[in-house]
């Protein structure tokens, strides 16, 4: 058991620590619960890097933990190359620019050539720049869609994808060997003058835009009015620049969310999966009579979509947008004569079953991977090693992540915004909304409904509870009161996928439940799916599964 009070005293007694961090430590002197939460562990690698609340402590994102991670990364890179290089990007969060400069200086001090974005940039642009400069790694300072108090440190490999589990384990070990507290940080300005840190110029932005624009399926021939919100993040410039290339597309930006702001004053959790985050975009869409509204999360890798209907705004889920895009891409590439032989779509195991039905119709091969776009990137790299990357046409995950090109190995909301607008204009020319188009797909391929139940388990005690719940799920004979027809435990079962703490249950009556602890948040996620049979109310069927699953998890805690 870690002595959290001892770690707290070390930080309190460190005379080189000044300012807000020192004040913060002093304020919790009589709060053992806060001390324990901040010092019971060091920040650990989850899905591709570090993520946590900002503040003082070993279990917080701050200048010391960021510098420590960067020194460990420098050691990791020294084993890969005699003259390694790295791209660094950062989003609009509080301290992101500071953390990026500290990362750049620590890496440069360790002998790494650094390409640093001079201004905030989307996560997919970091992936692109890693490939553009042929670097060994990339780093993005971001906490993606998390609340304002969070920040993170995502690491990418030479292919532009999130580092593998094996690489993350090696890097984590090297980081653990570094000291938390150092008396001084490397001189950023001196290393910039020396040329070890170089600022990324316009050429990379232009090359990225050109690569995404080349993925166009069908230039709009019918007027479309789009409302867009960057949710105070990095998407404002690249998304608007991309959409300016589309004829007949008018873009109105949500003024309250246009400018970068790490406090996210208009949405407490800037996640376009949440209707609250897209409320202003929906309101402006309805006020202007626009066709659709779009929103990107702060690092611009996720895209939310809303449709104006007679009944009001209808937000589309990641599964719904994913299958719509899959169908649009297949139809469009067939029409253009660019559909490859034995085409491939890559999706995660928790995404919509309708995608499989659509893929079968177009003779497209489906590759299923574990949850997380890092595994999609791995699958793309395997195709490349086999000389078959040209087969790839699309990848998506249910959490609003989409990719239709090989220019990056990460979900790309700029790419997705281009395609969604082209698709919406295509259906508008047929007097159909995107929702109409989805219902048409249901009529052809079947009605599938998907849901997500989340359970928050914060802190050390929460982590133990989540492990206890997963252990209990591994022993159940039935799930949420339904007969289990088959089950897969991805920790031990031979599936051809890496071992992962994920449980998948196929249940009686065309129901499915997948349980997975998040790799980036203290959350247990239950992915629910039902197929609506003849005479069934699919929404009620899904709701019944959700309620039964929640009762089951509550009883296991």
N, C-alpha and C positions, 0 to 999 in steps of 0.2 A: 504494500500500500504506500503510495507516494505521500511524503510529508509536505503537505501544501503550505503549512505555516512557515516551514524552513525556506521554501522557495519564495514565499511572500517577503520574508525578512531580507533575503538576498537582494531582491528588487528594491525594497524600501531603503536599504543601506547603501545602494549603489549611488555614489556621490555625483557621477557624471549624468545621472538622469535628472532632467529638469522639466519645467513646464507642465502641460496638461497631464501627462502620464504620472508624474510625481503627485500632483494634486489628486488625481483619481485614486491612486494607491492609498493616500492618506485618508481619503473619504470612506474607505471600506475597512479601516483598521479594526472596528468593532463588529464586523459583519462576517462571521466565519463561513456562512453559506456563499457569499460573494467571493471570498478568498478561495474557497474550495473550487468553485466553478471556474475561476480564472487560472488556477494553478494545478488542478488535479491531473493534467496531462499537457503535453505539447500539442500544437496543431498537427493533425495527421493528414496524410494524403488520402483523399477520397477519389472521386471520378476525375482524374487528371491533374490534381493539384491540391492546394490548401484553400480552405474557405472557413470563415468564422466572423464573429462580431469584432469590431474594432475597439481597441482599448488596451489597458495595461494588463500584462500577464502572459504566461507561456501559452495559454489557450486562447489567445486573442491575436488579431491582425494589428501589428504595430511596426514601427521602424526596426525594432530589434528582431522580431520574428521574420520579417521580410528580408533583412540583411542576412540573417542566419540561413534562411532557405537559399538565398543567392550564393552564399559562400559554398554551400553544399553542392549547388548546381554547377558552380565553377569547377569543383573537384570532379564531378561527374563528367563534365565536358573535356577535362584534361585527359581522361582515359579514352575518349573517343577520337581526338584529333590533336595534332601538334599545334595547330592554329585554329581553334574552334571559333564559331561565330553564332550569334543569337539575334533574333528580332524581338523587340519589346513593344507592346501596344498597351494602351490603357483606356478605360472608359470614363464616364462622367462622375463617378462616385467620389465622395469626400476622401481625400488622401490618395486617390489613384495616381495623380501626376507625381506626388511626392514619392510614393512607393515605387513608381516606375523609374525615377531618377536614382533612388537608392539601389534598386536592382541593377540598373545599368552600371553604376559606379562600382558595385561589388563584383560584378562579372568582369568588367574591364580591368579592375585591380588584379583579378585572378587570371589575366591573360586571354580573355575572351573579347573578340571584336564584336561590338554591339551596334546594331541598326535600330535606332529608337525613333518611333513615330513622333514627330514634332508637335502633333496635336492629337486629341482623342480620336480613336479609330475603332471600328467594329472588330469583333473577334474574328469573323471570316477573313478580314483583310490581313490579320496576323498570319493566319494559315496560308494565305496567298503569298505574303511577303517571304515567309520561310522558304517556300518553293522558288520564288523569284530570285532570291539572293543565294539559294543553295546552302542554307544554314543548317547547323546540326540540330538546333532547337529554336523554339519561340516561347515567349512568356506573355500572357495577357493578365494585366491587373484588373480584375473584375469579380463581382459576385453575381453576375448574370441578372436574374430576376428577383433576387432576395431583397428584403427590406433595407432601408437606408443605413442601418447600423452595421451592416455586413460589408466585407470586402473579401477578395480572394486572389489567388496566384495560380493560374492555370498554365501548365507546361505542355508544349507541343513538340513532336519529334520532327525529323528531317523531311518527312512526307507531308507535314502540315496537319497531322492528326494528333489527338491527345495521346500522351505517352501510354505505352502498354502497362499492364499490371506488373510485369516483370521489371520493366525499367523504373516504374514508380517505386517498387520495393528497394531497388538499388539506390535510387536517389534519396529515398526516405532514410536509409541507413547512413548515407553520407551527411545528410542534414543533421541527423541526431548527434553526429560527432562534433558539430560546431558549437561554439559557445553562444549562449543567448545574449549576454551583455558584453558589449565592447565599448571602449572609452571614446572612440572616434570612428567616423565613417569615411571612406575614401572620398577624395575631392573630385566631385562630378565635373566642375568647370575645367580643372586641370586635365582630366582625362579626355574631355571634349576637345580641348585645344591640342592635345597630343594626337588625336585622331583615333583613339581606341573606341570612342563613342561617336557615331555618325548619325546625323538626323536624316530621316527618310523624306525625300522630296516628292514633288508632284508626279514624277514618272510612274511610281508604284500605284498611286491612285488611278491614273489614267489607264494603266495596263489592267488593273482589276476591273474597272468599269467596262473596258473592251471585252474582257473575258466573259463577264456576266451577260453583256448585251448579245454576245454570240450565241447564247442559249435560248434566244427568242424562238418561240414556236409559231406564233401567228400575230403579226403586227395588227393592231386594232383597225377595223374599217367601219366601226360604229362608235358614236360618242359614249364616253364613260366619265362620270364624275366621281372622284375618289376623295374621301377625307382621310388624312394620315396624321398619326401622332407618333413621335419618337419617344414619348414617355420620359422626357428630360434627358435622353441618352445620346448615343453616338450615331443614330440612324438618320438624323435630319439631313445632313449633307449628301451622303451616298445614295439614300433611297430617293430623295427628290431629284438628284442628278440623273439617276437611272430612269425614273418615270418620265423625265422631260424628253426622253428619246422616243416615247410612244406617241404616235399621232392620235389626235382626237381624244386624248385623255387629259382631263382637267383635274388638278390636284389642289385641294384646300387643306391647309395645315392647322391643327388645333393650336391656337395661339398660346393658351395657358401652359402647354406642354412642349412647346417648340424648342426652347433653349435648354442647354445642359444645366442640371441642378442636382447635386448629389443628395439633397435632402428630400427629393421627390415630393414636393409639397402638395401635389394634387392627387397622389395615389400612394398610400402607405406601403403597398407592395407592388412594385412596378412590373407585374407579370401579366402579359396580355391574355393568359389563360383565365384571369379573373375578370368577370364583367365590370367590377368596380374600376379597374384600371383603364378600361376602354369606355367608361361612361361618358366622358366629355366628347370623345370621337363619335360615339353613337348619337349624342344630342346634336352635335353640329351636322352630322349626316342627315338627320331628320329635319333640322331647321332649314338646311340648304336644299333638301330634296335630292341629295346625292344617292348614288347607287350602292356603294359599299364603303366601309371604313376599315382602315388598316392600322395596326399599332405594332411597333417593334420594342423589344425589351431593351434595357440600357446598353448592352453590348451588341445588340442588333444581330443576334443569331436566331431568334424566335419571331414568328409573325402571327399576330392575331387578326382574324377576319370577322367582320360583322356585315350583315345584309339588311337593307331596308325593306320591310314588308308592310302590308296593309295593317298588320297587327302591331307594328313597331319593329325594333331591332331584334334580329335573331343572330346570335353569335354562333359561328361554326366551330366545332371541336377540331382538334388536330387530326383526328381520324377522318372526319368528314372532308376537310381540306385535302388531306393526303390522298384519299381515294379519288376525289375530283381531279386533282392534278395528275394522278396516274392515268386516269382515263383520257384526260385532255392531251397529255404527252403522247400516249399511244396513238390516239386518233390523229393528232397533228403530225407525228413523225411518219405514220403510214401515208398520210396525204402528201407529204413532202418527199416521200421516197427515202427518208433517212433512218428508218427503223432498222437496226442491225439484226443480223441473223442470231437466233437464240438470245434475244435481249434479256437483260437482268434488271430486276428491281430488288433493292435491299431494304428490309424493314426489321424493326425490333419485334421480339416475341410477344410484346404486349399491345401491338397495334392491330388495327381493324381487320377482322376475318374477311370483310368484303374485298379487301385488296387481293386476296388469294383468288377469289372468284373472277375478278376483273383480269388478273394476270393470266389465268387459265384461258379466258376467252381470247386473249391476244397472243397466246403461246409465248408468254413471257415467263422466264424462270424466276422464282422467288427464293432469295437467300434470307433466312431468318437469323438474327443475331441477338445477343443479350442487350438489355436496355442501356442506352448511352451511345452517343454518336461516335465515341471512340471505337466501338466495335463495327460500326458501319465503315469507318475509315480503314480499319484492319481488313475488312472484306474487300474493299476497293483495292487495297494494296496487294492482296492475294491475286485478284484478277490481273493486276498489272504484271506481277511476277510470272504469271502463266501466259502473258501475252494476249489477254482477253479483255482488257479494260474498255475497249470500244463497245463491248456488249452492254455496258452500264448505261441506263437511261434515267434512273430516278432512285432516290432513297428518302425515307421519312420515318419519323417516330411520332407517337401520339402527343408529345408535349410541344407541339407547334414547330417541329424542326423538319426542314425540307432541303433537298439538294438535287439539282438536275445536271450538274456538270462535274468535271474532274479537275477544275481549277483549284479546288480546296479539298480538304478532308474534314470538313466541319459543316454543320448546318449553316445555311446562309440566307438570312432574311431579305437581303437585297435581291438575290436570285429569286426567292419566293415571291417577293412583291412584284417583280417583273411578270412572272408567269400568272399570278392570280389576276392581275389587271388585264392581261391578254385574254385569259380565260373568261373573266367577267364580261369583257367587251364582246367576245365571241357569242356568249349566250344571250347578251342583251340584244344582239342583232337578230336573234330568234324570239325576242320578246320573253325571255326567260331570265330569272334571277339565278344566282348560284344555288339558292335553296331549291328552286324548281329543278335545276339540273341534278341536284343530289337525289331528290325524290324520283326522278326519272331513272337514276342508277339503281335505286332500291327496287323499282318495278322490274328491272331487268335481272338484277343479280341477287335479290333477297334483302330483307330488312334486318339489319344488325344494329343493335344499340349497345353503346359502351359507356361505362361510368368509372369514376375514380373516387375511392374513399381514402382519406388520409388521416393519420393518427400521429400527433406530435408527442415526442418523448425527449424532452430537453435535459441536458446535464448528465452527470454520471449516473444518477439513479434512473433517468429515462433510458439511457443506453442499455442498462441492465434489464429493464422492463421489456424493451424491444427484443432483446435476445431471448428472454423468457417466453415471449409470445411466439417467436419463430420456432423455438423448440417445441412448444405445445402444438403448433400447427403440423409439425412433422409427425406427430403421434395420433392425430385425429382419424377416426374411422369414417366420419361424414363431415362435410363442410357446410356450415350455415344451415344444417338440417337437410341437406341434399346428398343423395348417394353419389359417391365418387366413382366415376367410370374409369378414370386413369389419372395418374399423377406423375409429375417429374420433379425430382429434387436436384436442382442444378449444381448443388455442392458435391453430389456423389454419383449421379446418374451419367451414363455414357451417352452424350448427346452430340459430341463433336464440338461443343462449345466450351470455353474456359469455365472452370469451377466458379460458381457464384452463389451467394446466399439468396436464392430465388426458389419459390415453390409454385408450381403450376398445377391446377386441378381442372380436369374436365368433369363437369357435373351433369347429372341427369336433366333431361329436358332442354338440351342445347344451351347450357349455361357454362361459363368459364370464369374462374377466379385465379388470379396470379398475385402472390404476395411477395413484396420486395422492399427491404429497407433502402432508403435513398442513399446514394453515395455522396451527396453534397449537403444534405440537411438532416436534422434529427427527426426524421419522419418515416413512418411505415406506410407504404402505399399498397392498396388493394386495387388491382385493375379488374374491372368486371365487364363481362360481355355476355349478351344473350342474343339468340336469333328468334325473331318473331315467327311463330308457326301460324298455320291457317286458323283463323278464329281467335287468335290470342291478342291481348293488348300488350305490346312489347314494352311500353313505358312502365306499365304497372308490374310487369314481370321483372324488369330491371330494378325498380324501386323495392320490390319484395326481397330480391337478392341483396341489395345494398343494406336494408334494415337488418336482415338476418345476419349478414356479415359483421355489421357494427356490434350487434349484441354478442356475437361469438368472440370478437376481439376484447370487448369489455369484460367478459367473463374470464378471459385468460390472463388479465393483468394482475 
